[in-house]
């Protein structure tokens, strides 16, 4: 029986439709296969980049051990290690590693003192220093004091508002209500959540503040501080030291560095004025905390690791334990 012309047309249309559907399915499958291949390749590149970063950390730990082993009593710029990029030739790519001194900043966690394990109480002297630093950076005094108080309330263990501080009720009333952490900060970006810290103000403060895993008072290394960091020295003794004197004392640093904090405070720029003992001790000549920034480039892939190094290895003083990595952040760089 011969098919009618209309039946032959319908059969041809069905076949063409089937071919079109198969073509779409094949194209989709090929696209997904290509995407899966790229994802797998990217994952392999990331894994390889991380492995290279871990290797760079081990090299850096050896380098730090050598640096602090030369003279456990002080850490200076000898060896041209601070802020210098060290190139790491890699198969199919390149790595760059840079060591910086993580002690030369205002540690936000120093706004409190850990009086008992897990019990954090406000440290008023640190609040005054933080407010003084902000004032030296051009922030209005009242605003600076309010931010210092709010930052201390953000970290301390209780829910009682300190002077000019902010606790639960304040944050509940804000758009997108939230609560303060009431614990040590884990990252400097937490400062952005503190009442009064706008995006503009945070950008202004970010180069000067840090978050270390300790609540000890700030201890600057006057042997590695750069002249532009003079406001950090001036904040230690608010109203008694100006930035110009601090910069002059750093510029007068001996080639081999200051041998002790006593020698630093004896610099002529300070006009023989002696700060209180607790303030004097905040100008140290060694560093416990260092930061290693590693950038790995492989083809089109790029990976950044920022590793915090404890030069004391968790021990009370340098030289009794090897340096260790205590924190690592991926994908962030200055």
C-alpha positions in Angstrom: 0.0 0.0 0.0 1.5 3.3 -1.0 1.5 6.0 1.7 -0.5 9.1 1.1 1.7 12.2 0.3 0.5 13.8 3.6 1.7 10.7 5.6 5.2 10.9 4.0 5.5 14.6 5.0 4.5 13.9 8.6 7.0 11.1 8.8 9.8 13.3 7.4 8.8 16.0 9.9 9.0 13.6 12.8 12.4 12.4 11.7 13.7 16.0 11.4 12.2 16.9 14.8 13.9 13.9 16.4 17.2 14.8 14.8 16.8 18.4 16.1 16.1 17.1 19.6 19.1 14.8 19.5 21.3 17.6 18.3 20.2 19.8 21.2 20.8 17.0 23.7 24.2 16.4 22.2 25.2 20.0 22.3 24.0 20.3 25.9 25.9 17.3 26.9 29.1 18.5 25.1 28.7 21.9 26.8 28.4 20.3 30.2 31.3 18.0 29.5 33.4 21.0 28.5 32.3 22.8 31.7 33.1 19.8 33.9 36.5 19.5 32.2 37.2 23.2 33.0 36.1 22.8 36.6 38.2 19.8 37.0 41.2 21.6 35.5 40.6 24.7 37.7 40.4 22.5 40.8 43.6 20.8 39.9 45.3 24.2 39.3 44.0 25.4 42.7 45.2 22.3 44.5 48.6 22.6 42.8 48.7 26.3 43.7 47.9 25.5 47.3 50.6 22.9 47.4 53.1 25.5 46.2 51.9 27.9 48.8 52.4 25.3 51.5 56.0 24.8 50.2 56.6 28.5 50.3 55.4 28.6 54.0 58.0 25.9 54.9 60.7 28.0 53.2 59.5 31.1 55.0 59.5 29.3 58.4 63.1 28.4 57.9 63.9 31.9 56.9 62.1 33.3 60.0 64.0 30.8 62.2 67.3 32.1 60.8 66.2 35.7 61.2 65.3 35.4 64.9 68.2 33.0 65.6 70.8 35.6 64.6 69.9 37.7 67.7 66.9 36.6 69.8 67.0 39.9 71.6 66.1 42.0 68.5 64.8 41.8 65.0 66.1 44.4 62.6 66.0 45.1 58.8 69.4 43.3 58.4 69.1 40.9 55.4 66.7 43.1 53.4 63.8 40.8 54.2 61.0 43.1 55.1 58.5 43.7 52.3 60.8 42.3 49.7 59.3 40.0 47.0 61.1 36.6 46.7 60.5 35.0 43.3 59.8 31.2 43.4 60.3 29.7 39.9 57.6 27.0 39.4 56.9 24.5 36.6 54.4 26.2 34.3 54.1 29.3 36.5 55.6 31.6 39.0 55.3 32.3 42.7 56.1 35.4 44.8 56.5 35.5 48.5 56.8 38.5 50.8 57.4 38.8 54.5 56.1 41.7 56.5 56.1 42.6 60.2 52.6 41.9 61.6 53.4 43.6 65.0 53.5 47.1 63.5 49.8 47.9 63.7 47.1 48.4 66.3 45.8 45.0 67.3 42.0 45.4 67.7 42.0 42.5 70.1 44.2 44.5 72.5 41.1 46.6 73.3 40.3 43.9 75.9 42.2 41.8 78.4 41.6 38.1 78.9 41.4 38.1 82.7 40.2 34.5 82.8 40.1 31.9 80.0 37.4 33.2 77.7 36.6 36.2 79.9 37.3 39.4 78.1 37.2 42.8 79.9 37.9 46.2 78.4 41.3 47.7 78.5 40.9 51.5 78.9 44.5 52.4 78.0 44.2 50.6 74.7 40.9 52.4 73.9 42.7 55.8 74.5 45.5 54.7 72.2 43.1 53.5 69.5 41.2 56.8 69.7 44.5 58.7 69.6 45.6 56.8 66.4 42.3 57.7 64.7 42.7 61.3 65.7 46.2 61.4 64.3 44.8 60.0 61.0 42.4 63.0 60.8 39.3 61.5 62.3 37.3 63.9 64.6 38.0 63.2 68.2 34.5 62.6 69.3 33.9 60.1 66.5 37.2 58.4 67.3 36.3 57.9 70.9 32.9 56.5 70.0 34.4 54.0 67.6 37.0 52.9 70.1 34.3 52.4 72.8 32.0 50.5 70.4 34.9 48.3 69.2 35.8 47.4 72.8 32.1 46.6 73.5 32.0 44.4 70.4 34.8 42.2 71.8 34.2 42.2 75.5 32.3 39.3 77.1 29.5 41.2 78.8 26.5 42.9 77.4 26.9 46.1 79.4 27.5 49.3 77.4 30.7 50.9 78.2 31.3 54.7 78.0 30.4 55.7 74.4 30.0 52.0 73.6 27.3 49.9 71.9 25.8 46.6 72.8 22.8 44.4 71.8 20.1 47.1 71.9 22.0 49.4 69.6 22.6 46.7 66.9 19.1 45.4 67.2 17.8 48.8 66.1 20.0 48.9 63.0 18.7 47.9 59.5 19.3 44.2 59.2 19.6 43.8 62.9 22.4 41.7 64.3 24.3 41.3 67.6 27.9 42.0 68.7 30.3 39.1 68.7 31.4 39.3 72.4 34.6 37.5 71.5 38.0 38.2 70.0 37.9 39.3 66.4 38.9 36.7 63.9 39.6 39.1 61.0 40.1 42.8 60.6 37.0 43.1 58.4 34.9 42.6 61.5 35.6 46.2 62.3 33.3 47.1 59.5 30.3 45.7 61.6 31.1 48.0 64.6 28.7 50.9 65.0 29.9 54.1 63.4 32.5 52.4 61.1 31.5 53.4 57.5 33.1 52.0 54.4 35.1 55.2 54.0 36.3 55.2 57.5 37.2 51.5 57.4 39.3 52.1 54.2 41.1 54.8 56.1 41.8 52.6 59.1 42.6 49.3 57.4 46.3 49.9 56.8 46.8 50.7 60.4 44.9 48.0 62.3 45.1 44.2 62.5 43.7 41.3 64.3 46.2 39.0 66.1 45.2 35.9 68.2 46.3 37.5 71.4 44.9 40.3 73.7 48.3 41.5 74.9 48.9 45.2 74.7 50.3 46.4 71.3 54.0 46.0 71.0 55.6 47.7 68.0 59.0 46.8 66.7 60.8 50.1 66.4 63.6 48.4 64.5 61.3 47.5 61.6 58.8 50.4 61.7 58.9 52.6 58.6 58.9 56.4 58.9 55.3 56.7 57.5 54.2 54.5 60.4 55.2 57.2 62.9 51.5 57.7 64.0 51.7 54.3 65.6 54.4 55.4 67.9 52.7 58.7 68.6 49.5 56.9 69.7 51.3 55.1 72.5 51.6 58.3 74.6 48.6 60.4 73.6 49.2 64.1 73.9 52.8 63.7 74.8 54.4 62.5 71.5 53.6 64.1 68.2 54.1 62.4 64.8 57.1 64.6 63.9 59.0 63.5 67.0 58.2 59.8 66.4 59.3 60.1 62.8 62.5 61.7 63.8 63.2 58.9 66.3 62.7 56.3 63.6 64.9 58.2 61.2 67.6 58.3 63.8 67.6 54.6 64.2 71.1 53.1 64.2 72.2 50.9 61.3 72.0 47.9 63.6 68.7 48.9 65.1 67.9 50.0 68.7 69.3 47.5 71.2 66.4 48.0 73.6 63.3 50.1 74.2 65.3 52.2 76.6 67.6 53.3 73.9 64.7 54.1 71.7 63.1 56.4 74.3 66.5 58.1 74.8 66.4 59.4 71.2 66.9 63.1 71.2 63.6 63.6 69.4 61.8 62.9 72.6 63.6 65.6 74.5 64.5 63.2 77.3 60.9 62.7 78.3 60.3 59.2 79.7 56.9 57.6 79.2 55.3 55.4 81.9 56.8 51.9 82.2 53.8 50.2 80.6 53.9 52.6 77.6 57.7 52.3 77.3 57.4 48.5 77.0 55.1 48.9 74.0 58.1 50.1 72.0 59.8 46.7 71.5 62.9 45.8 69.5 61.7 42.3 68.3 58.6 40.9 66.7 56.5 37.8 67.5 54.1 38.1 64.6 55.0 38.1 60.9 52.9 37.8 57.8 53.8 35.8 54.7 51.9 36.8 51.5 52.3 34.2 48.7 51.0 34.8 45.2 51.1 31.8 42.8 50.4 32.2 39.1 49.8 29.1 36.9 48.6 29.8 33.3 45.4 31.8 33.7 45.1 30.8 37.4 46.0 33.0 40.3 46.0 32.2 44.0 46.9 34.3 47.0 47.6 33.0 50.5 48.2 35.2 53.6 49.8 33.3 56.4 50.3 34.5 60.0 53.5 33.3 61.6 54.2 33.1 65.3 58.0 33.5 65.5 57.9 32.2 69.1 56.2 29.0 68.1 53.7 29.4 70.8 56.3 29.7 73.5 56.6 32.7 75.9 59.8 33.9 74.3 61.7 33.6 71.0 64.2 30.8 70.5 62.6 28.1 72.6 60.4 26.7 69.9 60.4 26.8 66.0 58.2 29.3 64.2 54.7 28.0 63.3 51.8 29.0 61.0 48.8 30.0 63.2 46.4 31.3 60.6 46.0 31.2 56.9 43.6 33.2 54.6 43.1 32.4 50.9 42.4 34.9 48.2 43.2 38.1 50.0 46.2 40.4 49.3 47.2 44.0 49.9 
